[in-house]
Amino acid sequence: MAAFKETKFPADAPAAQKALGWVDDRFPLTKLWNDQWGKYYAPKNFNFWYIFGSLAMLVLVLQIVTGIFLTMHYKPDANLAFGSVEYIMREVPWGWLVRYMHSTGASAFFIIVYLHMTRGLLYGSYRKPRELIWLFGFAIFLCLMAEAFFGYLLPWGQMSYWGAQVIVNLFGAIPLIGPDLSLWIRGDYVVSDATLNRFFAFHVIAIPLVLLGLVAAHLIALHEVGSSNPDGIEVKDNLGPDGHPVDSIPSHPYYTVHDLFGVSVFLLIFSTVVFFAPEMGGYFLEYNNFLPGDSLKTPLHIAPTWYFTPFYSVLRATTADFMWVLMAAVAAYVAFLWLKSRLSFTVKAAIAVIALVAIVGMLPSVLDAKFWGVVFFGGSVVILAFLPWLDHSPVKSIRYRPDWHKYVYALFGLAFVTLGYLGTQAPSVIGTIVSQVCTLYYFAFFLLMPWWSAMGQFKPVPSRVTFHPH
């Protein structure tokens, strides 16, 4: 280890420069800034899709700060929780603003994350060598879902109470361990004070700690392999005399200004919602949640918050009649694998055995539709993690894929949004049928991706990025 050597500055050097030098001698502050942002070279052709990563970081900080202030006045007690939220809204100075910022921030977080994931899907940001970045991002998404679920109960309103009751009861559909697992999650036979306390602990302490660690890992992995770009080209393949990619620019000041503009637009929209429409027609804050939770009064229609409803629709679409369609779909998919897949005979045989067991399990006399609804609910989320290995396209970016691929992606987005909308509505015959069709398309999009993603006439990919100033 080298001996400590303090940097010497001229007597007339600015005080700020001396202070920074004093810190740098003892802690690599400037080096960290340069490595992580100041002199971190990113592709020069980023477009507006690349603003959502920075916005996600901003909203994460916003949620942590507002959450800290809410925790100062919130009471994690079944008899006091709803009243403490009302106290925050009515008595605490600016409490209404902090609470609305937090509730709006939760929905804003998911909007931003969904758009961030959409960008990854369009430009192939999950492809080699960025598989680990995608997996860390997927883990962050799971943590956000858990964080939102645990936090949803804390206001102790009608929809909070009954939503938690319904979701926790879903675990009871798991054979053998289901009832005990539900009891362990609740801490009681019904959603009660014990449930509220453990959900509070998870929401305020456990999940945020894991989330911060995953965000750090996500950023470290990103800076290790470099950012993707709309052309799907590896800019590190073309280095200049200075050792930096010729198609890259320093993040500061270029993307600092780029992101500040995006942040300004976001804050304008965010503030408009907070001040003028914090409930957003009942989507951000359900009207039933302005009533205290009552175990004796069940709401007419129970549904999770909008950001869970696409997956909730998958669960609700899995009816007893639909199981026969699913059995036929599983059999057809296995037959397709045998005919078209290049997998070894052993792997194909193993898949066929698993499929046969699943088909037998789908029979009404074996496992009911509720169990399979939970399975497909979880599968609709977990399947996202396998995207890097399902996409076999010779190019990464949607820009150079066949035009009909764009319609496949557009229909997938439409199916996802439709599932989300139907999940907010009361069940109906037509709604159930549409949900079932969208569910089939949702899974087909991923399970058939190894074939359709490699089909068609692909456009030539340029050796350098295409840059259009904006």
Secondary structure, 3 states (H helix, E strand, C coil): CCCCCCCCCCCCCCHHHHHHHHHHCCCCHHHHHHHHHHCCEEECCCCHHHHHHHHHHHHHHHHHHHHHHHHCCCCCCCCCHHHHHHHHHHCCCCHHHHHHHHHHHHHHHHHHHHHHHHHHHHHCCCCCCCHHHHHHHHHHHHHHHHHHHHHHHCCCEHHHHHHHHHHHHHHHHCCCCHHHHHHHHHCCCCCCHHHHHHHHHHHHHHHHHHHHHHHHHHHHHHHHHCCCCCCCCCHHHCECCCCCECCEEEHHHHHHHHHHHHHHHHHHHHHHHHHHCCCHHHCCCCHHHHCECCCCCCCCCCCCCHHHHHHHHHHHHCCCCHHHHHHHHHHHHHHHHHHHCCCCHHHHHHHHHHHHHHHHHCCCCCCCHHHHHHHHHHHHHHHHHHHHHHCCCCCCCHHHCCHHHHHHHHHHHHHHHHHHHHHHCCCCHHHHHHHHHHHHHHHHHHHCHHHHCCCCCCCCCCCCCCCCCC
